[in-house]
Amino acid sequence: MRAAAPLAVAATLSLLAGVVQAQAPSASVQRVGDAIVFQGRIDRAAADEFLRLAADPAVRRLVVRSQGGLVTPALEMADAIFDRGLDVEVDGICHSSCANYLFPAGRHKLLSDPAAVAWHGNMAHVLYRAQRGEEKWSEEELAQARLLARREDAFYRRIGVDGFVTWFGKIAPYDIAESYALSPTDMAGFGITDVSVRDPAAPPASPEVSMLQHVDWERIRATRPRVDLDK
C-alpha cells in the first residue's frame, strides 16, 4: 500500500501544476431549488460553473459528492462557500480537495454517513514528505507546491481551521495507508464545527476509508512536525 503513495502524490502534483491537457468537466453542476448539486471531479470548468451559480443570493446550500480534484479551483469554490455562508451537505463521498477545502468552508455541515468525509493529505503534507526526503520533486514542482501550500494555509487561517486535520493520520502513530475519517467531536478539535450525521449507523460509501476512533490530542501537540512552506 505504501509503495503507491509516491505515484499518487506525483500524479497530484502534475495535476496541480496544470501539466495535464485541458479536458471537459467530469462534474455535474446544477441548481436545484436553493441548492447547488455538485457531483464529480473538481476542475476549472466545474468550479467556474459553481461560482456562477453561487453568485445568486437565493442559493443557500451545496450538496456535494466528489472524490476531489484540483487544488486552486477547489480553494476558489471554498472561498465562495465561506463568504456566502453556504451550508454543505455531503452525499456519500467528499474526499481529497473536497474534504480539504469545500467541506470545512461550510456553515452547517451534514454528512450522509460517519465516514462520508475522508482525508489523505494536502499540500503541506507534500512539502513535509519532500523535506524529509521521502519524495523527490523537480524545483518547478516544489515551487508550485510551495505556492499552493501558502495559499491553503491562508485559507485555513481565514476560516479558523487547523489544516493538520488533513494529514495527521498519515504519520505516526496512525500511519494510515489510504484515507481516514473523523467523528464530529474530533473534527471540532481541529476547528471544523457544526457537523451532524444524517444516519450514524449507515455503512461508509467508500469501504477503503479508515474511521479513526480516537485522536491522541496530547501526542499531537507534543510531536506535531514543523513544515517550512518556503523551503
PyRosetta script that sets phi, psi and omega in degrees:
from pyrosetta import init, pose_from_sequence

init()
pose = pose_from_sequence("MRAAAPLAVAATLSLLAGVVQAQAPSASVQRVGDAIVFQGRIDRAAADEFLRLAADPAVRRLVVRSQGGLVTPALEMADAIFDRGLDVEVDGICHSSCANYLFPAGRHKLLSDPAAVAWHGNMAHVLYRAQRGEEKWSEEELAQARLLARREDAFYRRIGVDGFVTWFGKIAPYDIAESYALSPTDMAGFGITDVSVRDPAAPPASPEVSMLQHVDWERIRATRPRVDLDK")
pose.set_psi(1, -40.9)
pose.set_omega(1, -177.2)
pose.set_phi(2, -68.1)
pose.set_psi(2, -30.1)
pose.set_omega(2, -177.2)
pose.set_phi(3, -63.0)
pose.set_psi(3, -24.2)
pose.set_omega(3, -178.9)
pose.set_phi(4, -77.7)
pose.set_psi(4, -16.2)
pose.set_omega(4, -174.0)
pose.set_phi(5, -60.4)
pose.set_psi(5, -47.7)
pose.set_omega(5, 179.9)
pose.set_phi(6, -58.3)
pose.set_psi(6, -39.8)
pose.set_omega(6, 179.1)
pose.set_phi(7, -64.8)
pose.set_psi(7, -40.7)
pose.set_omega(7, -179.4)
pose.set_phi(8, -64.5)
pose.set_psi(8, -43.8)
pose.set_omega(8, -179.4)
pose.set_phi(9, -68.7)
pose.set_psi(9, -38.2)
pose.set_omega(9, 178.4)
pose.set_phi(10, -61.8)
pose.set_psi(10, -43.9)
pose.set_omega(10, 178.1)
pose.set_phi(11, -61.9)
pose.set_psi(11, -39.3)
pose.set_omega(11, 178.8)
pose.set_phi(12, -62.8)
pose.set_psi(12, -45.8)
pose.set_omega(12, -179.3)
pose.set_phi(13, -62.4)
pose.set_psi(13, -39.8)
pose.set_omega(13, 179.9)
pose.set_phi(14, -64.6)
pose.set_psi(14, -38.0)
pose.set_omega(14, 177.0)
pose.set_phi(15, -66.9)
pose.set_psi(15, -44.3)
pose.set_omega(15, -177.2)
pose.set_phi(16, -64.6)
pose.set_psi(16, -34.6)
pose.set_omega(16, -177.7)
pose.set_phi(17, -80.0)
pose.set_psi(17, -2.7)
pose.set_omega(17, 178.4)
pose.set_phi(18, 77.0)
pose.set_psi(18, 26.3)
pose.set_omega(18, -177.4)
pose.set_phi(19, -74.4)
pose.set_psi(19, -27.4)
pose.set_omega(19, -176.0)
pose.set_phi(20, -77.6)
pose.set_psi(20, 159.6)
pose.set_omega(20, 177.9)
pose.set_phi(21, -69.8)
pose.set_psi(21, 151.0)
pose.set_omega(21, 174.7)
pose.set_phi(22, -61.6)
pose.set_psi(22, 143.3)
pose.set_omega(22, -177.7)
pose.set_phi(23, -142.9)
pose.set_psi(23, 159.9)
pose.set_omega(23, 179.0)
pose.set_phi(24, -64.2)
pose.set_psi(24, 145.5)
pose.set_omega(24, -179.2)
pose.set_phi(25, -62.3)
pose.set_psi(25, 136.2)
pose.set_omega(25, 179.2)
pose.set_phi(26, -96.2)
pose.set_psi(26, 6.1)
pose.set_omega(26, -178.7)
pose.set_phi(27, -105.5)
pose.set_psi(27, 149.3)
pose.set_omega(27, 169.1)
pose.set_phi(28, -98.2)
pose.set_psi(28, 123.3)
pose.set_omega(28, -177.8)
pose.set_phi(29, -125.8)
pose.set_psi(29, 109.1)
pose.set_omega(29, -173.5)
pose.set_phi(30, -134.3)
pose.set_psi(30, 150.4)
pose.set_omega(30, 173.3)
pose.set_phi(31, -92.2)
pose.set_psi(31, 125.8)
pose.set_omega(31, 177.8)
pose.set_phi(32, -133.0)
pose.set_psi(32, 103.1)
pose.set_omega(32, -177.4)
pose.set_phi(33, 62.4)
pose.set_psi(33, -125.7)
pose.set_omega(33, -179.7)
pose.set_phi(34, -92.8)
pose.set_psi(34, 13.3)
pose.set_omega(34, -175.8)
pose.set_phi(35, -120.0)
pose.set_psi(35, 153.2)
pose.set_omega(35, 164.3)
pose.set_phi(36, -102.9)
pose.set_psi(36, 124.3)
pose.set_omega(36, 179.3)
pose.set_phi(37, -101.9)
pose.set_psi(37, 114.9)
pose.set_omega(37, -175.4)
pose.set_phi(38, -115.9)
pose.set_psi(38, 118.1)
pose.set_omega(38, -179.7)
pose.set_phi(39, -130.9)
pose.set_psi(39, 115.8)
pose.set_omega(39, 176.8)
pose.set_phi(40, 127.6)
pose.set_psi(40, -162.0)
pose.set_omega(40, -173.1)
pose.set_phi(41, -79.0)
pose.set_psi(41, 141.3)
pose.set_omega(41, 176.7)
pose.set_phi(42, -85.8)
pose.set_psi(42, 114.5)
pose.set_omega(42, 174.7)
pose.set_phi(43, -138.6)
pose.set_psi(43, -175.5)
pose.set_omega(43, -174.3)
pose.set_phi(44, -60.5)
pose.set_psi(44, -49.1)
pose.set_omega(44, -176.2)
pose.set_phi(45, -65.8)
pose.set_psi(45, -41.9)
pose.set_omega(45, 179.8)
pose.set_phi(46, -65.6)
pose.set_psi(46, -41.1)
pose.set_omega(46, 178.7)
pose.set_phi(47, -64.7)
pose.set_psi(47, -40.7)
pose.set_omega(47, 178.9)
pose.set_phi(48, -61.8)
pose.set_psi(48, -39.5)
pose.set_omega(48, 178.5)
pose.set_phi(49, -68.0)
pose.set_psi(49, -39.7)
pose.set_omega(49, 176.1)
pose.set_phi(50, -60.1)
pose.set_psi(50, -46.5)
pose.set_omega(50, -178.4)
pose.set_phi(51, -62.9)
pose.set_psi(51, -36.5)
pose.set_omega(51, 177.7)
pose.set_phi(52, -63.5)
pose.set_psi(52, -47.0)
pose.set_omega(52, -178.9)
pose.set_phi(53, -69.4)
pose.set_psi(53, -35.9)
pose.set_omega(53, -176.5)
pose.set_phi(54, -70.5)
pose.set_psi(54, -13.7)
pose.set_omega(54, 178.9)
pose.set_phi(55, -69.8)
pose.set_psi(55, -16.9)
pose.set_omega(55, 179.1)
pose.set_phi(56, -76.0)
pose.set_psi(56, 121.6)
pose.set_omega(56, -179.0)
pose.set_phi(57, -61.3)
pose.set_psi(57, -17.8)
pose.set_omega(57, -179.5)
pose.set_phi(58, -75.9)
pose.set_psi(58, -13.8)
pose.set_omega(58, 177.6)
pose.set_phi(59, -76.3)
pose.set_psi(59, 126.3)
pose.set_omega(59, -178.3)
pose.set_phi(60, -120.4)
pose.set_psi(60, -15.5)
pose.set_omega(60, -172.8)
pose.set_phi(61, -139.4)
pose.set_psi(61, 151.5)
pose.set_omega(61, 165.5)
pose.set_phi(62, -115.0)
pose.set_psi(62, 123.0)
pose.set_omega(62, 172.1)
pose.set_phi(63, -104.9)
pose.set_psi(63, 116.7)
pose.set_omega(63, -169.4)
pose.set_phi(64, -128.6)
pose.set_psi(64, 142.5)
pose.set_omega(64, 170.6)
pose.set_phi(65, -139.0)
pose.set_psi(65, 106.5)
pose.set_omega(65, -171.9)
pose.set_phi(66, -153.9)
pose.set_psi(66, 139.9)
pose.set_omega(66, 173.7)
pose.set_phi(67, -83.6)
pose.set_psi(67, -4.7)
pose.set_omega(67, 179.3)
pose.set_phi(68, 117.9)
pose.set_psi(68, -153.7)
pose.set_omega(68, -177.8)
pose.set_phi(69, 156.0)
pose.set_psi(69, -147.6)
pose.set_omega(69, -173.6)
pose.set_phi(70, -75.8)
pose.set_psi(70, 142.5)
pose.set_omega(70, -173.8)
pose.set_phi(71, -68.8)
pose.set_psi(71, -51.9)
pose.set_omega(71, -174.9)
pose.set_phi(72, -61.1)
pose.set_psi(72, -48.9)
pose.set_omega(72, 176.0)
pose.set_phi(73, -60.3)
pose.set_psi(73, -36.9)
pose.set_omega(73, 179.4)
pose.set_phi(74, -65.7)
pose.set_psi(74, -40.0)
pose.set_omega(74, 177.6)
pose.set_phi(75, -65.2)
pose.set_psi(75, -37.2)
pose.set_omega(75, 177.5)
pose.set_phi(76, -65.8)
pose.set_psi(76, -40.5)
pose.set_omega(76, 174.8)
pose.set_phi(77, -62.4)
pose.set_psi(77, -43.8)
pose.set_omega(77, -178.2)
pose.set_phi(78, -63.7)
pose.set_psi(78, -39.1)
pose.set_omega(78, 176.4)
pose.set_phi(79, -59.0)
pose.set_psi(79, -43.4)
pose.set_omega(79, -180.0)
pose.set_phi(80, -66.5)
pose.set_psi(80, -40.5)
pose.set_omega(80, 178.0)
pose.set_phi(81, -59.8)
pose.set_psi(81, -46.3)
pose.set_omega(81, -178.8)
pose.set_phi(82, -67.0)
pose.set_psi(82, -46.0)
pose.set_omega(82, -178.1)
pose.set_phi(83, -63.8)
pose.set_psi(83, -36.5)
pose.set_omega(83, -179.4)
pose.set_phi(84, -84.0)
pose.set_psi(84, -12.4)
pose.set_omega(84, -176.7)
pose.set_phi(85, 65.9)
pose.set_psi(85, 38.9)
pose.set_omega(85, -178.5)
pose.set_phi(86, -76.7)
pose.set_psi(86, 145.1)
pose.set_omega(86, 168.8)
pose.set_phi(87, -77.8)
pose.set_psi(87, 151.0)
pose.set_omega(87, 178.0)
pose.set_phi(88, -122.5)
pose.set_psi(88, 123.4)
pose.set_omega(88, 176.9)
pose.set_phi(89, -115.2)
pose.set_psi(89, 122.3)
pose.set_omega(89, -177.8)
pose.set_phi(90, -95.5)
pose.set_psi(90, 123.1)
pose.set_omega(90, -179.7)
pose.set_phi(91, -100.8)
pose.set_psi(91, 79.5)
pose.set_omega(91, 173.5)
pose.set_phi(92, 91.6)
pose.set_psi(92, -50.6)
pose.set_omega(92, -172.6)
pose.set_phi(93, -142.7)
pose.set_psi(93, 127.7)
pose.set_omega(93, 169.4)
pose.set_phi(94, -145.3)
pose.set_psi(94, 96.5)
pose.set_omega(94, -174.6)
pose.set_phi(95, -119.0)
pose.set_psi(95, 170.8)
pose.set_omega(95, 171.9)
pose.set_phi(96, 52.5)
pose.set_psi(96, -126.1)
pose.set_omega(96, -176.8)
pose.set_phi(97, -62.9)
pose.set_psi(97, -26.4)
pose.set_omega(97, 175.4)
pose.set_phi(98, -65.8)
pose.set_psi(98, -47.7)
pose.set_omega(98, 179.5)
pose.set_phi(99, -70.1)
pose.set_psi(99, -37.9)
pose.set_omega(99, -176.1)
pose.set_phi(100, -67.5)
pose.set_psi(100, -37.2)
pose.set_omega(100, -169.0)
pose.set_phi(101, -125.0)
pose.set_psi(101, -51.6)
pose.set_omega(101, -176.0)
pose.set_phi(102, -63.8)
pose.set_psi(102, -49.9)
pose.set_omega(102, -175.1)
pose.set_phi(103, -61.3)
pose.set_psi(103, -52.8)
pose.set_omega(103, -177.2)
pose.set_phi(104, -67.8)
pose.set_psi(104, -16.8)
pose.set_omega(104, -179.9)
pose.set_phi(105, -75.7)
pose.set_psi(105, -17.3)
pose.set_omega(105, -175.5)
pose.set_phi(106, -69.7)
pose.set_psi(106, 156.9)
pose.set_omega(106, 175.8)
pose.set_phi(107, -78.6)
pose.set_psi(107, -79.9)
pose.set_omega(107, 170.9)
pose.set_phi(108, -89.6)
pose.set_psi(108, 139.1)
pose.set_omega(108, -175.1)
pose.set_phi(109, -125.9)
pose.set_psi(109, 127.4)
pose.set_omega(109, -178.1)
pose.set_phi(110, -123.9)
pose.set_psi(110, 125.4)
pose.set_omega(110, 178.4)
pose.set_phi(111, -103.7)
pose.set_psi(111, 142.1)
pose.set_omega(111, 177.3)
pose.set_phi(112, -72.6)
pose.set_psi(112, -30.9)
pose.set_omega(112, 177.7)
pose.set_phi(113, -149.7)
pose.set_psi(113, 164.7)
pose.set_omega(113, -173.3)
pose.set_phi(114, -60.3)
pose.set_psi(114, -27.2)
pose.set_omega(114, -176.4)
pose.set_phi(115, -107.3)
pose.set_psi(115, 21.4)
pose.set_omega(115, -176.4)
pose.set_phi(116, -66.4)
pose.set_psi(116, -32.7)
pose.set_omega(116, 177.9)
pose.set_phi(117, -103.7)
pose.set_psi(117, 126.6)
pose.set_omega(117, -177.4)
pose.set_phi(118, -141.8)
pose.set_psi(118, 143.9)
pose.set_omega(118, -176.2)
pose.set_phi(119, -116.1)
pose.set_psi(119, 152.2)
pose.set_omega(119, 174.5)
pose.set_phi(120, -145.9)
pose.set_psi(120, 20.7)
pose.set_omega(120, 176.7)
pose.set_phi(121, 124.7)
pose.set_psi(121, 164.2)
pose.set_omega(121, 176.2)
pose.set_phi(122, -140.4)
pose.set_psi(122, -164.3)
pose.set_omega(122, -176.4)
pose.set_phi(123, -71.7)
pose.set_psi(123, -32.1)
pose.set_omega(123, 174.3)
pose.set_phi(124, -61.8)
pose.set_psi(124, -36.0)
pose.set_omega(124, 177.6)
pose.set_phi(125, -66.4)
pose.set_psi(125, -37.8)
pose.set_omega(125, 175.8)
pose.set_phi(126, -59.4)
pose.set_psi(126, -45.8)
pose.set_omega(126, 179.1)
pose.set_phi(127, -65.9)
pose.set_psi(127, -38.1)
pose.set_omega(127, 177.7)
pose.set_phi(128, -57.5)
pose.set_psi(128, -47.2)
pose.set_omega(128, -179.4)
pose.set_phi(129, -65.1)
pose.set_psi(129, -38.4)
pose.set_omega(129, 179.3)
pose.set_phi(130, -67.4)
pose.set_psi(130, -42.3)
pose.set_omega(130, -178.3)
pose.set_phi(131, -69.7)
pose.set_psi(131, -23.6)
pose.set_omega(131, 175.6)
pose.set_phi(132, -87.8)
pose.set_psi(132, -1.8)
pose.set_omega(132, -179.1)
pose.set_phi(133, 78.2)
pose.set_psi(133, 13.8)
pose.set_omega(133, 179.9)
pose.set_phi(134, -79.4)
pose.set_psi(134, -21.0)
pose.set_omega(134, 178.4)
pose.set_phi(135, -137.0)
pose.set_psi(135, 151.9)
pose.set_omega(135, 177.0)
pose.set_phi(136, -120.6)
pose.set_psi(136, 125.1)
pose.set_omega(136, -179.5)
pose.set_phi(137, -128.1)
pose.set_psi(137, 157.3)
pose.set_omega(137, 173.3)
pose.set_phi(138, -70.9)
pose.set_psi(138, 161.9)
pose.set_omega(138, 178.9)
pose.set_phi(139, -63.3)
pose.set_psi(139, -33.9)
pose.set_omega(139, 177.8)
pose.set_phi(140, -64.3)
pose.set_psi(140, -42.9)
pose.set_omega(140, 178.3)
pose.set_phi(141, -65.3)
pose.set_psi(141, -41.7)
pose.set_omega(141, 179.6)
pose.set_phi(142, -66.1)
pose.set_psi(142, -37.8)
pose.set_omega(142, 178.1)
pose.set_phi(143, -62.0)
pose.set_psi(143, -41.4)
pose.set_omega(143, 177.8)
pose.set_phi(144, -66.0)
pose.set_psi(144, -41.0)
pose.set_omega(144, 179.2)
pose.set_phi(145, -63.8)
pose.set_psi(145, -41.6)
pose.set_omega(145, 178.5)
pose.set_phi(146, -62.4)
pose.set_psi(146, -43.7)
pose.set_omega(146, 180.0)
pose.set_phi(147, -60.2)
pose.set_psi(147, -45.9)
pose.set_omega(147, -179.4)
pose.set_phi(148, -70.1)
pose.set_psi(148, -35.9)
pose.set_omega(148, 178.5)
pose.set_phi(149, -64.4)
pose.set_psi(149, -39.9)
pose.set_omega(149, 177.3)
pose.set_phi(150, -67.6)
pose.set_psi(150, -37.4)
pose.set_omega(150, 178.1)
pose.set_phi(151, -64.3)
pose.set_psi(151, -44.2)
pose.set_omega(151, -179.5)
pose.set_phi(152, -71.0)
pose.set_psi(152, -32.7)
pose.set_omega(152, 177.6)
pose.set_phi(153, -63.0)
pose.set_psi(153, -42.6)
pose.set_omega(153, 177.3)
pose.set_phi(154, -62.8)
pose.set_psi(154, -37.6)
pose.set_omega(154, 178.0)
pose.set_phi(155, -63.4)
pose.set_psi(155, -48.3)
pose.set_omega(155, -179.0)
pose.set_phi(156, -62.4)
pose.set_psi(156, -40.1)
pose.set_omega(156, 178.2)
pose.set_phi(157, -62.7)
pose.set_psi(157, -39.3)
pose.set_omega(157, -177.5)
pose.set_phi(158, -66.3)
pose.set_psi(158, -37.7)
pose.set_omega(158, -177.1)
pose.set_phi(159, -94.7)
pose.set_psi(159, -1.5)
pose.set_omega(159, 176.6)
pose.set_phi(160, 75.1)
pose.set_psi(160, 34.5)
pose.set_omega(160, -179.5)
pose.set_phi(161, -119.1)
pose.set_psi(161, 140.6)
pose.set_omega(161, 175.8)
pose.set_phi(162, -83.9)
pose.set_psi(162, 111.4)
pose.set_omega(162, -177.8)
pose.set_phi(163, -64.2)
pose.set_psi(163, -11.7)
pose.set_omega(163, 177.5)
pose.set_phi(164, -62.9)
pose.set_psi(164, -19.1)
pose.set_omega(164, 177.2)
pose.set_phi(165, -55.3)
pose.set_psi(165, -28.2)
pose.set_omega(165, -173.5)
pose.set_phi(166, -81.5)
pose.set_psi(166, -13.1)
pose.set_omega(166, -177.4)
pose.set_phi(167, -144.8)
pose.set_psi(167, 1.7)
pose.set_omega(167, 179.5)
pose.set_phi(168, -62.0)
pose.set_psi(168, -29.7)
pose.set_omega(168, -179.6)
pose.set_phi(169, -74.1)
pose.set_psi(169, -8.4)
pose.set_omega(169, 179.7)
pose.set_phi(170, -88.1)
pose.set_psi(170, -9.0)
pose.set_omega(170, -178.0)
pose.set_phi(171, -119.7)
pose.set_psi(171, 174.2)
pose.set_omega(171, -178.5)
pose.set_phi(172, -59.3)
pose.set_psi(172, 144.0)
pose.set_omega(172, 7.1)
pose.set_phi(173, -89.9)
pose.set_psi(173, 4.9)
pose.set_omega(173, -173.5)
pose.set_phi(174, -89.4)
pose.set_psi(174, -51.0)
pose.set_omega(174, 176.6)
pose.set_phi(175, 51.3)
pose.set_psi(175, 47.6)
pose.set_omega(175, -179.3)
pose.set_phi(176, -75.8)
pose.set_psi(176, 127.5)
pose.set_omega(176, -174.4)
pose.set_phi(177, -72.5)
pose.set_psi(177, -37.2)
pose.set_omega(177, -177.0)
pose.set_phi(178, -107.6)
pose.set_psi(178, -129.2)
pose.set_omega(178, -178.4)
pose.set_phi(179, -102.8)
pose.set_psi(179, 159.2)
pose.set_omega(179, 179.5)
pose.set_phi(180, -136.2)
pose.set_psi(180, 152.9)
pose.set_omega(180, 179.3)
pose.set_phi(181, -120.7)
pose.set_psi(181, 159.6)
pose.set_omega(181, -178.5)
pose.set_phi(182, -128.8)
pose.set_psi(182, 157.0)
pose.set_omega(182, 172.8)
pose.set_phi(183, -73.4)
pose.set_psi(183, 157.7)
pose.set_omega(183, 174.6)
pose.set_phi(184, -55.9)
pose.set_psi(184, -33.7)
pose.set_omega(184, 178.5)
pose.set_phi(185, -64.1)
pose.set_psi(185, -44.8)
pose.set_omega(185, 179.7)
pose.set_phi(186, -72.5)
pose.set_psi(186, -33.6)
pose.set_omega(186, 174.0)
pose.set_phi(187, -57.4)
pose.set_psi(187, -41.8)
pose.set_omega(187, -178.0)
pose.set_phi(188, -61.2)
pose.set_psi(188, -30.0)
pose.set_omega(188, 177.7)
pose.set_phi(189, -64.1)
pose.set_psi(189, -23.2)
pose.set_omega(189, 176.9)
pose.set_phi(190, -98.8)
pose.set_psi(190, 4.3)
pose.set_omega(190, 177.4)
pose.set_phi(191, 97.2)
pose.set_psi(191, 2.9)
pose.set_omega(191, 178.3)
pose.set_phi(192, -93.3)
pose.set_psi(192, 103.4)
pose.set_omega(192, -171.8)
pose.set_phi(193, -114.5)
pose.set_psi(193, 174.5)
pose.set_omega(193, 177.7)
pose.set_phi(194, 59.0)
pose.set_psi(194, 49.4)
pose.set_omega(194, 179.8)
pose.set_phi(195, -110.4)
pose.set_psi(195, 131.4)
pose.set_omega(195, 174.9)
pose.set_phi(196, -131.4)
pose.set_psi(196, 161.2)
pose.set_omega(196, -178.2)
pose.set_phi(197, -120.2)
pose.set_psi(197, 126.1)
pose.set_omega(197, -177.6)
pose.set_phi(198, -63.9)
pose.set_psi(198, -46.1)
pose.set_omega(198, -178.5)
pose.set_phi(199, -133.3)
pose.set_psi(199, 92.6)
pose.set_omega(199, -177.8)
pose.set_phi(200, -60.5)
pose.set_psi(200, -20.4)
pose.set_omega(200, -178.9)
pose.set_phi(201, -94.1)
pose.set_psi(201, -2.4)
pose.set_omega(201, -176.2)
pose.set_phi(202, -69.0)
pose.set_psi(202, 141.0)
pose.set_omega(202, 175.7)
pose.set_phi(203, -71.1)
pose.set_psi(203, 152.7)
pose.set_omega(203, -179.6)
pose.set_phi(204, -67.8)
pose.set_psi(204, 144.4)
pose.set_omega(204, 176.5)
pose.set_phi(205, -69.7)
pose.set_psi(205, -24.8)
pose.set_omega(205, 178.9)
pose.set_phi(206, -117.4)
pose.set_psi(206, 102.4)
pose.set_omega(206, -175.8)
pose.set_phi(207, -65.4)
pose.set_psi(207, -17.0)
pose.set_omega(207, -179.3)
pose.set_phi(208, -78.1)
pose.set_psi(208, -8.2)
pose.set_omega(208, -179.2)
pose.set_phi(209, -77.1)
pose.set_psi(209, 132.2)
pose.set_omega(209, 176.1)
pose.set_phi(210, -94.0)
pose.set_psi(210, 130.5)
pose.set_omega(210, 178.1)
pose.set_phi(211, -91.9)
pose.set_psi(211, 111.7)
pose.set_omega(211, 178.4)
pose.set_phi(212, -74.2)
pose.set_psi(212, 121.3)
pose.set_omega(212, -176.0)
pose.set_phi(213, -87.2)
pose.set_psi(213, -20.0)
pose.set_omega(213, -176.3)
pose.set_phi(214, -152.3)
pose.set_psi(214, 128.7)
pose.set_omega(214, 174.4)
pose.set_phi(215, -102.8)
pose.set_psi(215, 123.7)
pose.set_omega(215, -179.9)
pose.set_phi(216, -86.0)
pose.set_psi(216, 87.6)
pose.set_omega(216, -174.1)
pose.set_phi(217, -64.2)
pose.set_psi(217, -37.6)
pose.set_omega(217, -179.7)
pose.set_phi(218, -62.8)
pose.set_psi(218, -42.5)
pose.set_omega(218, 179.8)
pose.set_phi(219, -69.3)
pose.set_psi(219, -38.7)
pose.set_omega(219, 178.4)
pose.set_phi(220, -59.0)
pose.set_psi(220, -45.0)
pose.set_omega(220, -179.9)
pose.set_phi(221, -65.1)
pose.set_psi(221, -35.0)
pose.set_omega(221, -175.2)
pose.set_phi(222, -81.5)
pose.set_psi(222, -31.1)
pose.set_omega(222, -171.0)
pose.set_phi(223, -118.9)
pose.set_psi(223, 7.5)
pose.set_omega(223, -177.7)
pose.set_phi(224, -56.5)
pose.set_psi(224, 125.0)
pose.set_omega(224, -178.1)
pose.set_phi(225, -74.7)
pose.set_psi(225, 152.1)
pose.set_omega(225, 175.8)
pose.set_phi(226, -93.0)
pose.set_psi(226, 135.5)
pose.set_omega(226, 177.2)
pose.set_phi(227, -121.5)
pose.set_psi(227, 124.9)
pose.set_omega(227, 177.3)
pose.set_phi(228, -86.7)
pose.set_psi(228, 111.9)
pose.set_omega(228, -177.4)
pose.set_phi(229, -76.5)
pose.set_psi(229, -4.9)
pose.set_omega(229, 179.2)
pose.set_phi(230, -109.8)
pose.set_psi(230, 3.2)
pose.set_omega(230, -174.9)
pose.set_phi(231, -103.4)
pose.dump_pdb("model.pdb")
